[in-house]
Amino acid sequence: MDWEYVQEIIPRFVQAAQMTLKLSAWGVGGSLLLGVLVALAISYRVRVLQGLARGYVELSRNTPLLIQLFFLYYGLPKIGIHWDGFVCGVIALTFLGGSYMAEALRAGLEAVPHGQVESATAIGLTKVQVLRYVVLPQALAIALPALTANALFLVKETSVINAVSVAELLFVTKDIIGTDYMTNEALFMLLASYLVLLLPLSALAAWVEKRMRRAEYGRA
């Protein structure tokens, strides 16, 4: 292991980690928003939208991210739609993650006791107010462990985006191996970079889940 070379390539991995975080932030944020909309369409049986939402979930969960990414990057230009690798990566992560977020949120929505909805309606809240102030907060709390697991999953899935020449962590690692043949050093930095990114996120997710569980029983 050439530690001097490791120190030399640290700035490249810092830049790659920033790109990975940028992809992750957009992908997780987009998938959460899409997941909420899909979960509501399915749980509340919105006419027409329910069928489309179920079809989307099945398509998204049963096709690999790499295939979705190639369709966006190589397929759409055939019909005149051109997006760069970063945009295609964000859309692909959102498309994949949205289905997993939707299923987690749907389970949370269905776990909220119906009696609470009836009580909120009885005191004069509108359907939108019931959803906003009663149902969604509880559904999010229930679904939180699955949502955080899905978020971490999407961060790791950003490694697939290297296939369309986005300079995230795996792309930089492969570039170093291909040009300088420093395989051990590059793989060491790849492992270290993912640990630096994911361990704090995992710890934060565990802390939030713990706080939510305590609040549920009135101890926070």
N, C-alpha and C positions, 0 to 999 in steps of 0.2 A: 504493500500500500504506500503510495507516494503522497505523503501528507502535505508537502509543498504544493503539489498539483491540486489537491483538494482545496487548499486555501485560495488558489488561483481561480478556480471555477465557482466559488461561492457566489460572487455577484451575478453570474448567469442563472444560478438556481434561485436567487432572490427574485430576479425579474420573472422567471418562470412561475414561481410561487404566486407572485402578484397576479399573473394572468390566470392561474388556476383559481385563485380566490375570486377574481372578477367573473369568470365563467360560472363559478359556484353560486355567487350572490345572485346573478341574473337568473340562473337556472332554477335555484330553490325558490326565489321570489315568484317567478313566473309559474312554476308548478303549483305553489300554494294557492295562488289566485285562481288558476285553472281548476285545481282540485276542489276548491270551495264551490265554484259554479257548477261543476259536474255533479258533485255530491248533492247539492240542493236540487238539481234537476231530477236526479234519480230518487232521492228520498221523498220529495214532495210530488212525485209523479206528474211533472209538468208535461202536458200533452205535446207530442212531437219531439220535444227536446229530450225526453226520457229515453226514447229509442236511439237517438243520435248519441247521447251520452254513454249508454251501454255499449253501443258499437265502437265508440272511441276507446273505451276502457279495454275491450277485448283486443282491438287492433294494437293498441299501445303496449299492452302487457305481453302480447304473444309475438312480437317482432323485436329483433335485437336492435340495440341503440346504433350499432355500426351501420345496419341496413337503412335505418331511418336517416342517419347522417349522410350516407352516400346518395340517397334519394334527393335530399335537399341540395347537396353540393354538386352532384353530377347529373341528376335527373332533371331538375327544374330548369337548368339552362337550355335544355332541349326545347322548352316552350317559351323561352325568352325571359325567364326569371333568374337573375344573377345576384347571389348574396356571397359575401366573403365568408371565410372559414369560421370566424368568431360568431357572426350572426347565425350561421347554420348550426353551430354548436349550441348556442343558447336555445334556439328553437327546438332542437332535438332533445336537449335535456328537459326542457319544459314539457314537450310532448310525452316523453317517457315518464317523468316524475309526476306529471299531473294525474295520471291514472292511479298511481300508488297513493298519492295524497288524497285523491277522491275516495278510494276505498277505505282509507283510515278515517276520514271525516264522516263518510256515510255510516260507518259503524258507531262513531261517536254520536251522530245525530239520532240514530235509532235507539241508543242507550239512554237518552234523556227520558225520564218518566213522563208519560202522557198527562198524568195528573198535574204536573207543573204548568203545562201548556194550558190546560183547562182553567187552572187557578188564575193564571195571568190574563186569560181572556175574560174571566169573570170580573176582574177589577177594572176592565175597560181598555186594556191595551189592544192596539191594532195587531194584525198579523205580522206586519213588518217589525213592530216594537217587540212582539213576543220573540221573533227570530233573533233580533239584535241583542236584546237585553237578557233573555232567559235561555233560549235554546243554544245559540252559537257559543257563548262563553263556556257552558257546561260541556258541549260537544268537543270543543277544542281542548279542554282539560282532560277529558277522557281519552282523546285521540293523541295526546301529546307524545307518549312514548313511541308510538308508531310514526308520528310525523318527524320526530328527531332522528329516528333510525333511517327514515327515507331521505332526510337531508344529508346525513353522513354518507349514505349510499350514493347520492348524486355527486357529492364532492369527489368520491373515488372514481365515479364514472367519467369524470372530466378527462381521465387519461385516454379515453377512446378518441377524444377530439383531436389528438395528434395526427390522426389519419387524414385530416384535411389541412395540414400544415399550420396549425395554430401552435405557437411556441409556449406550450404549457410544460409541466415537469417531465413527462415521458418523452416529448418531442426533443427537448434539450438533452436528455439522457442519451437517446438514440443518436443524436447529432454528435455528441462527444465521443461515443463509442465508435461511430463510423469514421470520424476524422482523426482522432488522436489515439484510438485503440486503448483507451484507459478504462476498461470495463469495470474493474473492481471499484475504482474511485467514483465513477459515474453512478453505479448502482448503490454504493454507500450513500452518496448525496441524495439520490432519489428516495431511498428509505428514510433517511433523516428528515428530508423535507416533508414527506407525508406525515411522519410522526409529529413534527412541529406544528403542522396544520391541524391534524385530526385529534390529537390528544387534548388540547385546550377546548375544542368544540365538544368532544365527548364529555369532558368534565363539566362544562357549562350546561349541557343537556341534562346530565344527571342531577345537577344542582337545581335546575328549574323544575324537573320532575319531582324532586323531593319536596320543594316548596309547595308545589301544586297539591301533592298528596296531603301535606300538613294542613293546608288551607281548606281542603275538602272536609276535614273533621274539626275545623275551628281551632286549631292549635297554633296558627301563625298570626 
